[in-house]
Amino acid sequence: MRFKASKVTAALVATGLFAFSSAAMATNGYFTHGVGTASKGMAGTGVGSNADMGPIISASNPALGVFTSDKWEAGIAVFSPRRSYEAGPTQQPFPGAFIDLGGCDPINSPELCLPSHTLSEGKIDSSSEYFPIPYVAKNWSLEGDANVTAVFYGRGGMNTNWDDPNAGATSYFCGGGDPLTGLPNSGTGPYCADRTSSTGGVAGVNLMQAFIAVNYSNMVNENFAWGAGPVFAVQLFEAKGVQTFAPITKSFVQDGVFPSTALSNNDADTSFGFGFAAGLWWGITDTVSLGLAYQSRMYMGEFDDYADLFAEAGDFDIPSSIKVGLSFKASDQLRVNFDIEHTAFGEVDSIANPMSNMLGCPGLPLGGTDVESCLGGENGAGFGWEDMTTYKLGFEWAQNETNTWRFGYSYGEQPIQAADVLFNILAPGVMEQHITFGLTRQMDSGGELSFSFMYAPENSVTGGSFFDPGPDFISPQLIELTMSQLEFEVAYRF
């Protein structure tokens, strides 16, 4: 194995810095629909294929490094998510500080008062719609049908930027409301951010995740291969415009810290962590093969600057995923892939805990006694996401020795629950379908030029606002989260 470690390190670091300059992803939940241009052209399939899809395929199944040539591969995508939310009319007599549960007296009977939060009626679009996302990978063959493959790629992330001046809220949380009169206080931004703050009422988040994996793979015999290796991850996160939830943070309820210094508007915080990935490939017959791949939960350091936002004092691990894929070579020209991917969003409390957890927080005037149910606590509210299973179908057609075309479709039920739409304005990962195609062209120079295109049709989720359930708890203010996506990616092997 011959290579210059310094060049490899420099390439990975340079690509990483470029990726973090502006990256945002949200397709299957907040994970990409695939990794690598060839796989993305087939809706992210290929876990069970022994076709040479470049060294980046090792990110999908570490065992597949045995089927790729010793070339560099570099790619870059332009990703465009189109996000919006629409708030319907409130059914409250007037949007005030409290909702009367029957005899509401905020001084003497606070348990009968539900804090209110009413969004300004209308449709709001998130700005920032274009993001470059690069990757780089390299394979090195060893003796005895073994390989080492190094890959750097982005796999997950989310960005929202609600800066429309028409976005606003009338809420108990805007300065705490008036406990004597129940009269409303208002502020700009969907979470009623202070109009005098440095963000001027703008709300949103920016989550970026990047991975470096080094895999060892080996061909045990002509029908069986395996691969495994460590995976290192880095995350960047920033939140703004959510400081009005400071009264229900653990640091305020337990320690009296107000306003919270670890909730909002703290610029980007970074966390590092690691896990592992492993995979198998089994050639069942000459035309049918099966692949299985697993990436463990990535145990990440806490976001200390957002310890009052995420559960468990800023913990935000990356959930595990498992993939199985069947590949059928129908002819010398046509290959069909069918993959299933399951992502365990539910194993990470900051992602999975529902908004209803905060009802036990003493910071709300509802008689709660569990400080760990406050934001930042062990049981703090999250986005209420469930696990997601995605079904993918991909086709690869070798038109001739020069051109190979790819097509794909995937479907997975989005993970957001209707009861949690208010918080998921920050993270509207509602996509369910992806339609893709791509092309690889052999160049006269010996290199390979590939591209892929993805279109995710518009999908939406509608639910009632958690803090505006209507006067009868039957007619809540409705919030609709909507998203569609486009992505174009190009890659070159040399």
HUBEL-V895706 format. One line per field, one symbol per residue. phi: phi as a letter, one per 30 degrees, with the letter a starting at -180 (. if undefined). Layout:
BEGIN
phi->???
END
This chain:
BEGIN
phi->.baceddddddddddddddddabababdiccddabjdddddciidkecccddciddddddbeddddccddbdbbbbcccbcccabbcdddcdeadbdbcddjidbdccbddcbcecacdddkcbcddicbbdbcbbaacbdcdihcbbbcbbacbblabbbccddddaacaeddiiicddciddcbadidcidedcddcijdblbbcbbbbbbbccbbcdadcabbaaldbcbbbbbbbbicdddedccdddddcidbddcbbahcidcbbbaaabbbabbbddbdcbbbbbbbcdecdcdddddbdcccehhjdbdcddbbbbbcbbddadccbbcbbbbbcceddcedccddddeddddddcdbidbcddddejddcedbcidcebcccbbbbbbddadccbcbbabbbaddcdcedcddddedbddcdbcbcbaaacbdcddjdbcbbbbbbcdebbbbadddcbdidchbcdddbccbabbbabbbbbca
END
